[in-house]
Amino acid sequence: MGAITLLLDTIVFIFSLVIAITTPLLDSQSCLPSHSLTSSLRLSWIRRNGTPISTGDYLVTEKPRFFVGLIWVEVFFLWPLCVANLYGIV
């Protein structure tokens, strides 16, 4: 039983660590207006040299309202939960 608990703790720790790092750095940029980001902070798959790159990722380039709402839920609910998970496991 101890090995299963350790395995599950490791999986939850890695998942929470990935979410805790990527949410403020990458996902939260989808909620901000594009003019508020400097060129060094813009996501590289959205724009390069000021022109949109057609990668087929219309969610990030067009920012539909439901997608921005899902990102806000992730920023305000999932991210603090993952940070609390990391604190609890450590």
C-alpha atoms as a printed R data frame, in Angstrom:
   type eleno elety resid chain resno       x      y       z
1  ATOM     1    CA   MET     A     1   0.000  0.000   0.000
2  ATOM     2    CA   GLY     A     2   2.907  2.339   0.705
3  ATOM     3    CA   ALA     A     3   4.293  1.933  -2.817
4  ATOM     4    CA   ILE     A     4   0.936  2.820  -4.383
5  ATOM     5    CA   THR     A     5   0.635  5.913  -2.192
6  ATOM     6    CA   LEU     A     6   4.163  6.990  -3.116
7  ATOM     7    CA   LEU     A     7   3.428  6.459  -6.815
8  ATOM     8    CA   LEU     A     8   0.203  8.481  -6.639
9  ATOM     9    CA   ASP     A     9   1.920 11.248  -4.663
10 ATOM    10    CA   THR     A    10   4.640 11.417  -7.316
11 ATOM    11    CA   ILE     A    11   2.107 11.609 -10.153
12 ATOM    12    CA   VAL     A    12   0.077 14.330  -8.408
13 ATOM    13    CA   PHE     A    13   3.268 16.235  -7.564
14 ATOM    14    CA   ILE     A    14   4.499 16.222 -11.180
15 ATOM    15    CA   PHE     A    15   1.059 17.222 -12.524
16 ATOM    16    CA   SER     A    16   0.724 20.019  -9.955
17 ATOM    17    CA   LEU     A    17   4.245 21.255 -10.657
18 ATOM    18    CA   VAL     A    18   3.578 21.459 -14.405
19 ATOM    19    CA   ILE     A    19   0.295 23.329 -13.856
20 ATOM    20    CA   ALA     A    20   1.838 25.657 -11.236
21 ATOM    21    CA   ILE     A    21   4.613 26.658 -13.651
22 ATOM    22    CA   THR     A    22   2.747 26.891 -16.958
23 ATOM    23    CA   THR     A    23  -0.420 28.642 -15.779
24 ATOM    24    CA   PRO     A    24   1.127 31.999 -14.798
25 ATOM    25    CA   LEU     A    25   3.763 31.928 -17.533
26 ATOM    26    CA   LEU     A    26   1.834 30.745 -20.588
27 ATOM    27    CA   ASP     A    27  -1.885 30.344 -20.023
28 ATOM    28    CA   SER     A    28  -2.476 33.681 -18.329
29 ATOM    29    CA   GLN     A    29  -1.142 35.460 -21.431
30 ATOM    30    CA   SER     A    30  -4.311 34.383 -23.260
31 ATOM    31    CA   CYS     A    31  -6.393 36.510 -20.865
32 ATOM    32    CA   LEU     A    32  -4.385 39.667 -21.409
33 ATOM    33    CA   PRO     A    33  -4.884 41.967 -24.393
34 ATOM    34    CA   SER     A    34  -2.166 41.526 -26.983
35 ATOM    35    CA   HIS     A    35  -1.124 45.201 -26.840
36 ATOM    36    CA   SER     A    36  -0.275 44.859 -23.121
37 ATOM    37    CA   LEU     A    37   2.453 42.288 -23.749
38 ATOM    38    CA   THR     A    38   5.926 43.231 -24.811
39 ATOM    39    CA   SER     A    39   7.412 41.456 -27.799
40 ATOM    40    CA   SER     A    40   9.610 39.337 -25.518
41 ATOM    41    CA   LEU     A    41   6.590 38.009 -23.609
42 ATOM    42    CA   ARG     A    42   4.390 37.132 -26.575
43 ATOM    43    CA   LEU     A    43   3.893 33.496 -27.195
44 ATOM    44    CA   SER     A    44   6.175 32.431 -30.006
45 ATOM    45    CA   TRP     A    45   3.532 30.326 -31.754
46 ATOM    46    CA   ILE     A    46   1.116 33.278 -32.014
47 ATOM    47    CA   ARG     A    47   3.299 35.994 -33.519
48 ATOM    48    CA   ARG     A    48   6.738 36.242 -35.002
49 ATOM    49    CA   ASN     A    49   8.015 39.672 -36.086
50 ATOM    50    CA   GLY     A    50   4.544 41.144 -35.607
51 ATOM    51    CA   THR     A    51   2.769 38.886 -38.089
52 ATOM    52    CA   PRO     A    52   0.466 36.029 -37.076
53 ATOM    53    CA   ILE     A    53   1.695 32.533 -37.756
54 ATOM    54    CA   SER     A    54  -0.975 30.231 -39.153
55 ATOM    55    CA   THR     A    55  -0.607 27.150 -36.989
56 ATOM    56    CA   GLY     A    56  -4.287 26.311 -36.893
57 ATOM    57    CA   ASP     A    57  -4.496 27.248 -33.200
58 ATOM    58    CA   TYR     A    58  -7.449 29.594 -33.501
59 ATOM    59    CA   LEU     A    59  -8.192 29.450 -29.759
60 ATOM    60    CA   VAL     A    60  -5.020 31.308 -28.875
61 ATOM    61    CA   THR     A    61  -4.962 33.652 -31.861
62 ATOM    62    CA   GLU     A    62  -8.664 34.644 -31.933
63 ATOM    63    CA   LYS     A    63  -9.367 34.269 -28.183
64 ATOM    64    CA   PRO     A    64 -13.059 33.290 -28.172
65 ATOM    65    CA   ARG     A    65 -14.940 34.248 -25.016
66 ATOM    66    CA   PHE     A    66 -15.437 30.690 -23.773
67 ATOM    67    CA   PHE     A    67 -11.704 30.007 -24.029
68 ATOM    68    CA   VAL     A    68 -10.794 33.140 -22.086
69 ATOM    69    CA   GLY     A    69 -13.379 32.140 -19.459
70 ATOM    70    CA   LEU     A    70 -11.804 28.698 -19.135
71 ATOM    71    CA   ILE     A    71  -8.387 30.284 -18.699
72 ATOM    72    CA   TRP     A    72  -9.753 32.557 -15.934
73 ATOM    73    CA   VAL     A    73 -11.162 29.475 -14.161
74 ATOM    74    CA   GLU     A    74  -7.764 27.842 -14.444
75 ATOM    75    CA   VAL     A    75  -5.964 30.919 -13.105
76 ATOM    76    CA   PHE     A    76  -8.298 31.507 -10.144
77 ATOM    77    CA   PHE     A    77  -9.240 27.939  -9.206
78 ATOM    78    CA   LEU     A    78  -6.885 25.304 -10.600
79 ATOM    79    CA   TRP     A    79  -3.606 27.164 -10.097
80 ATOM    80    CA   PRO     A    80  -4.080 27.864  -6.338
81 ATOM    81    CA   LEU     A    81  -5.269 24.282  -5.886
82 ATOM    82    CA   CYS     A    82  -2.103 22.953  -7.531
83 ATOM    83    CA   VAL     A    83   0.081 25.220  -5.408
84 ATOM    84    CA   ALA     A    84  -1.715 23.917  -2.281
85 ATOM    85    CA   ASN     A    85  -1.178 20.341  -3.500
86 ATOM    86    CA   LEU     A    86   2.541 20.995  -3.889
87 ATOM    87    CA   TYR     A    87   2.710 22.463  -0.394
88 ATOM    88    CA   GLY     A    88   0.766 19.530   1.059
89 ATOM    89    CA   ILE     A    89   2.887 16.869  -0.620
90 ATOM    90    CA   VAL     A    90   6.201 18.490   0.287
